[in-house]
């Protein structure tokens, strides 16, 4: 399903405009871009943002005592056209000629190409290996990479039908990656949710 | 910095002190003028204005001819449950005297906002490059009277209504077309009757069709500097002829001179939020060509400022349409996120119509390249070229 269109693109990621105002894909969720040569580029959402289409026009307060929240959009139908929601995506791998790779593709995805959501099968296929975590730890956007990684783990865990074995493997992979930065490690593990991380349960929680 | 701010600074202080010094006097005369307005019989004023207009000497000022009472107010009715407001605006890239290619660009922007049970919005612009003889001259057959300056402004008005007339053909009703600025094309006044009629013909054609479709049209003038009503009071006070002020011996001379600097928006400062004045007719000379589309106006307190709203006579004389115009504009200002409020439909139409400096350059480059591809060379004046280079 198409969920957005690429409006900025680089070798490490891209920015896409969401088709739905105020509804960017979830932080950490996987998206993909299909190229004409059947290559599929995978990325993880690193931030979402809603602002004026024209950067020189700042949003102003529109609520009143009786008109607020969703009603504001009904009272000001033009907002659907003068605001836009965009999201950032860090490239985390690709599938080309039937082979899955967890590293950056040779070229950035083309500008204006569609961004699509991924199916459960595609999530499972892409996340059976966890080498892509390394790319997620590279900052892309303003959200700290530890939060993006934790959000990705939470989202994939849901998509895989609460796969505890996968979650346990993911936590160990993260522990390996961040073994020299215990503060970052705890930040990620705590953001994943202590109750769901077997490693933390074994250690009696982060507190 | 070539501008000597050091020289201007003391003059600015002087001006600010002068304004502050004259303020109490202005306020005193404003109260006196408002008392006069409230106490004056509209029929008597109408009679005097008509008498003056029938004199050989034309009135030196624009005056407001009251259709109803002078100080009567009308509270805002509620808008219908479902309705639309179509704001429109236009801008242009005028013909460049310093270029060998003669053409101009018109950009008509509009915001079609629908409120009620099925809210929606269409924000659009229609752009066109005008380069043929019928675009460049008022009289293309004899290549006479080039369209530029005020005539280009009038052409924009014509084009705006033509675009909107098309937009409204399948649009929802009731709908109001709101134009940014006056409906009275007073800038054409210095042109010959032949030129005026040639330009206004198409404008009236579009207005005819809007009238047939039952779609009212209104011009919205924010922070109006009109003095029509103040001038009418001056005519009332005048004991001789309004163009012989230097010989005036009237005891009301000071009030009359104060009225010369007073704006109608100040005079009608007693309007409360949402209230409008009664209708007034304008004495603008160009309106003699307007026929059934002769423009009338009222003042409206939108909350934070008093604006002038101009409507064609067929709107002013139709109580239902006039009520809808009043209600829709007032509702627009209630929806405005700014203070003083400004109709969102006009704000968004402006955003659609505006041509940025970058876009102007881009159009220039596109034309330059297209002409080059045809083996032609676009020549610019030495003056223009030197200003672009600004070499040191």
HADDOCK unambig.tbl for C-alpha pairs under 7 A between the chains (distance, minus, plus):
assign (segid A and resid 60 and name CA) (segid B and resid 337 and name CA) 6.68 0.50 0.50
assign (segid A and resid 61 and name CA) (segid B and resid 337 and name CA) 6.56 0.50 0.50
assign (segid A and resid 62 and name CA) (segid B and resid 337 and name CA) 5.34 0.50 0.50
assign (segid A and resid 74 and name CA) (segid B and resid 119 and name CA) 6.02 0.50 0.50
assign (segid A and resid 75 and name CA) (segid B and resid 115 and name CA) 6.87 0.50 0.50
assign (segid A and resid 77 and name CA) (segid B and resid 113 and name CA) 6.76 0.50 0.50
assign (segid A and resid 77 and name CA) (segid B and resid 119 and name CA) 5.89 0.50 0.50
assign (segid A and resid 77 and name CA) (segid B and resid 120 and name CA) 5.13 0.50 0.50
assign (segid A and resid 77 and name CA) (segid B and resid 121 and name CA) 5.36 0.50 0.50
assign (segid A and resid 78 and name CA) (segid B and resid 113 and name CA) 6.86 0.50 0.50
assign (segid A and resid 78 and name CA) (segid B and resid 121 and name CA) 5.15 0.50 0.50
